[in-house]
Amino acid sequence: PWPPSGLGNKIQAIAPIDSRESRHAVTQFLGARAPRGLVIAIDARHTPDRGTLRLVLELSSHAGQTLAWLRHGLDPQARNSLWQSRLAACPGVQVLVTEQVSDIVNWLESC
């Protein structure tokens, strides 16, 4: 389910990016608002690809600080180390592996 419960009322959640249209809409939304903090939720069970990494770079260019949240990172199928090594090439993007939404809220509140 998206958004995950517990985000609080000060944090705006955007729908999943699953098409060219949704990618364009989110990029425009972020470009118009320039948020101080942006969390990009990534399913760590999937393998990182160039398109996803380009998207992370593109989205992060609109924010003061960006966190890549590796969801499902505790799952045995997770590819955390692969994601972390690939995201290390994205300047200014921090990485967090957690299932605790409170960790995400705390990060956003610190921005």
Secondary structure as GFF3:
##gff-version 3
##sequence-region A 1 111
A	DSSP	alpha_helix	20	33	.	.	.	ID=ss1
A	DSSP	beta_strand	37	43	.	.	.	ID=ss2
A	DSSP	alpha_helix	50	60	.	.	.	ID=ss3
A	DSSP	beta_strand	65	71	.	.	.	ID=ss4
A	DSSP	alpha_helix	80	87	.	.	.	ID=ss5
A	DSSP	beta_strand	93	97	.	.	.	ID=ss6
A	DSSP	alpha_helix	101	109	.	.	.	ID=ss7
###
